[in-house]
Amino acid sequence: MKTKPSVIAQKLLNLYRQHHVIFGGWKTVNQIFVKEADTEVILEIKELPTGRMLAQHIENLRSGKTPMDSISPDLVPYGGLMSESIVSIHLSESEVAELENALAEFAPDLDGLNKIKSLNVVKRFGDEWQVAIRSALSSNHELMEKWNNVIKTARAYYLWKVANDILAAPLSERSRARIQADLPEYETYLPMFGDQGKEILSKLRIFVSSI
């Protein structure tokens, strides 16, 4: 069965927002944009938040205005802040020590996550804290492994909230597309919440399959 344009549109928007953590960056995701964004998908993309920027970017790629390994500066998501954080983050010795002590005691639950988010070194980076700290620790493999546990925990609680919000609101084709595009992540993270997580995952699967 052909994947619905709304599902493809949501997937492409996710790639657009997360290019900074995808191996190959723009060179990789731009090829996917050009290959998968047909006329119907473009129409769906334009209806999504920041979607018109992505639609313009794809048009620029197809016309040759933008090279396949690049993007126009005015169309970079988040104003380019996420990309810049990848290459420019440096922590002081005291900040590294603060992180090291906290990671040694980290528990993968909401209380443990809140303790990490309350650290001065983490609060310094605002909403970009996950990517920024990961960039800063990229050469420290031991701390990076511990930091990845923090990121997984944060992602799990984010998806838990999103799933509950979606199921609590009137269900629509757009929310169905969003669930279908992100279903692999829900299947990975929601079981972390035990029986409640599995129950919510079951409801999401039923909603997606009830087309």
C-alpha atoms as one frame of an Amber mdcrd trajectory, in Angstrom:
protein
   0.000   0.000   0.000   1.338   3.418  -0.965   2.383   5.600   1.942   0.078
   8.582   2.389   1.505  12.005   1.399   0.765  13.355   4.894   2.951  10.651
   6.457   5.831  11.340   4.057   5.475  15.075   4.689   5.796  14.609   8.450
   8.830  12.348   7.977  10.566  14.902   5.754   9.837  17.705   8.206  11.379
  15.594  10.988  14.519  15.135   8.858  14.617  18.871   8.160  14.518  19.693
  11.859  17.040  16.998  12.820  19.603  17.342  10.018  22.229  18.364  12.583
  22.269  14.882  14.139  22.073  12.889  10.892  25.298  11.457   9.492  26.056
  13.270   6.251  23.987  16.346   7.143  22.394  18.249   4.268  24.052  16.100
   1.610  22.152  13.094   2.948  18.755  14.596   3.729  18.593  16.731   0.571
  18.658  13.598  -1.573  15.703  12.236   0.388  13.796  15.520   0.034  14.168
  15.567  -3.760  13.329  11.878  -4.130  10.234  11.705  -1.922   8.601  15.157
  -2.085   6.162  14.919  -4.992   3.423  17.490  -5.607   1.013  15.972  -3.072
   3.696  15.745  -0.401   4.721  19.368  -0.971   1.114  20.471  -0.413   1.037
  18.549   2.872   4.422  19.966   3.938   3.177  23.530   3.472   0.401  22.887
   6.014   2.851  21.877   8.757   4.646  24.253  11.179   7.753  25.685   9.417
   6.749  23.551   6.445   6.790  26.430   3.984  10.503  26.909   4.649  11.131
  23.251   3.846   8.970  23.463   0.712  10.990  26.465  -0.489  14.229  24.625
   0.261  13.104  21.635  -1.834  12.134  23.975  -4.678  15.599  25.564  -4.495
  17.230  22.126  -4.688  15.195  21.096  -7.713  15.863  24.336  -9.572  19.607
  24.131  -8.908  19.575  27.383  -6.936  20.848  25.478  -3.883  23.592  22.800
  -4.216  22.688  19.298  -3.018  25.089  19.555  -0.073  23.806  22.911   1.175
  20.838  25.078   2.152  20.093  28.784   1.856  21.047  30.496   5.176  17.579
  32.034   5.542  15.942  28.593   5.371  18.059  26.801   7.992  15.767  25.547
  10.798  16.150  27.177  14.235  18.089  30.006  12.610  21.110  27.723  12.333
  21.678  27.612  16.099  21.502  23.827  16.282  24.090  23.352  13.531  26.460
  25.907  15.039  26.324  24.192  18.416  27.776  21.037  16.865  31.121  22.640
  16.123  31.515  25.404  18.687  30.814  23.995  22.158  33.618  23.943  24.694
  33.248  23.252  28.422  35.512  24.394  31.232  37.140  21.871  33.556  34.654
  22.742  36.294  31.705  22.227  33.913  33.039  18.839  32.829  33.463  17.886
  36.487  29.896  18.980  37.239  28.605  16.805  34.409  30.788  13.850  35.339
  29.536  13.841  38.942  25.902  14.130  37.872  26.177  11.409  35.228  27.750
   9.039  37.731  24.557   9.278  39.821  22.046   9.512  36.957  18.910   7.377
  37.214  16.841   6.970  34.007  13.614   8.373  35.416  11.881  11.762  35.565
  13.593  12.753  38.816  17.002  11.869  37.400  16.258  13.782  34.205  15.190
  16.879  36.134  18.418  16.784  38.158  20.440  16.791  34.941  18.388  19.644
  33.466  18.925  21.698  36.645  22.728  21.685  36.265  24.221  25.096  35.473
  26.241  23.654  32.602  23.041  22.246  31.065  20.859  25.318  31.680  23.509
  27.387  29.915  22.358  25.997  26.552  18.597  26.436  26.947  16.452  24.327
  24.601  19.559  23.096  22.751  21.038  21.385  25.809  20.939  17.823  24.453
  22.787  18.513  21.205  25.170  21.037  22.765  26.353  18.762  25.567  26.675
  15.823  23.197  28.875  17.972  20.950  31.014  19.059  23.905  31.501  15.444
  25.048  32.134  13.991  21.596  35.796  13.199  22.353  35.074  11.660  25.781
  33.658   8.221  24.970  32.950   7.233  28.573  30.910  10.351  29.339  29.286
  10.208  25.900  27.857   6.756  26.628  26.401   8.046  29.889  25.059  11.167
  28.150  23.325   9.001  25.547  21.335   7.446  28.403  20.192  10.930  29.386
  19.126  11.685  25.803  17.209   8.406  25.557  15.424   9.145  28.825  14.546
  12.672  27.698  13.235  11.353  24.385  11.144   8.721  26.151   9.414  11.274
  28.389   8.905  13.636  25.452   7.207  10.910  23.402   5.167   9.852  26.427
   3.779  13.383  26.710   3.171  13.753  22.963   1.382  10.394  22.763  -0.888
  11.235  25.686  -1.649  14.687  24.258  -2.526  13.224  20.848  -4.830  10.586
  22.305  -6.525  13.144  24.567  -7.374  15.457  21.658  -9.858  14.907  18.798
  -8.100  12.518  16.393  -7.410  13.807  12.890  -5.644  12.751   9.704  -2.751
  15.031  10.601  -2.277  13.427  13.998  -2.539  10.009  12.354   0.252  10.993
   9.949   2.376  12.237  12.815   1.908   8.996  14.751   2.670   6.832  11.727
   5.852   8.763  10.925   7.092   8.483  14.528   5.752   4.974  15.282   9.197
   3.295  15.292  10.265   5.669  18.069   7.088   5.035  20.038   7.732   1.304
  19.715  11.251   1.835  21.058  10.530   4.135  23.974   6.984   3.619  25.259
   7.659   0.066  26.560  10.073   1.746  29.018   6.949   2.856  30.921   5.781
  -0.685  31.597   2.150  -1.730  31.163   0.936   1.869  30.811   3.395   2.501
  28.000   2.411  -0.708  26.227  -1.271   0.218  26.519  -0.676   3.645  24.954
   1.424   2.056  22.204  -1.437  -0.333  21.467  -3.858   2.591  21.151  -1.484
   4.385  18.763  -1.164   1.281  16.590  -4.937   0.856  16.467  -5.402   4.498
  15.479  -2.813   4.252  12.683  -4.285   1.010  11.319  -7.892   2.224  11.377
  -7.668   3.869   7.957
